[in-house]
Amino acid sequence: MKVLIACEESQTVCKAFRELGHEAYSCDLQKCSGGHPEWHIRGDARQLLGDDWDLIIAHPPCTYLTAAGAARMFRDVKQEFPPYGEFQMVNVSRMLKGMEAKDFFMEFIHAPCKHVAIENPVPMKLFNLPPPTQMIQPHYFGDPYSKKTCLWLKGLPPLMPTELLEEYHPLINGGGGRLSRETYEGRRFASGSKARSKTFPGIAKAMAEQWSRFLETR
């Protein structure tokens, strides 16, 4: 099976599919950090969407789309617009970047492939993205953390939990300042947006195993 993992430099998902014998490739503008440059295509993943892939899994940039960034989207000050009342001012720069990010996201939604999965955090309602197929958590798949993740699926079944954990901790603060650093920084890579965006091993393994089984029976 030929698999494209778009916008992935960590190669976590790519390696999970490779372990099952599939021809999987990560693709990102950055160099890969997963140790297998021979499986990495450095460039714009959108230019590869028309190739003959059996499955595309995409992790498009979410910085300007995620609901966690809503506090930065609106300015602290409010402005009166008589006779319409008071309005909160939008950060125009972030709004424009968010629209660009949505356009990028939608290219994967419309990719010419029968089987597509897109992984992203819960999006801001402002950008009106299509509703996700399902929401998952790392602790559904054996990793002891909470980090709500959305999956948009085309031609694929929802992921089934593999190892439900009763004890887990928030991976990140979420921007509200309610959690102490000791509480939410459950592991080393929780600091830094690049590190936090990496796919958890349990989720990557579930994607590879469950979607491989599904596609091999088609």
Secondary structure by P-SEA (a helix, b strand, c coil): cbbbbcccccaaaaaaaaaaccbbbbbcccccccccccccccccccccccccccbbbbbcccccccccccccccccbbbbcccccbbbbcaaaaaaaaaaaaaaaaaaaaccccbbbbbbccccccccccccccccccccccccbbbbbbbbbcccccccccccccccccccccccccccccccccccccccccccccccaaaaaaaaaaaaaaaaac
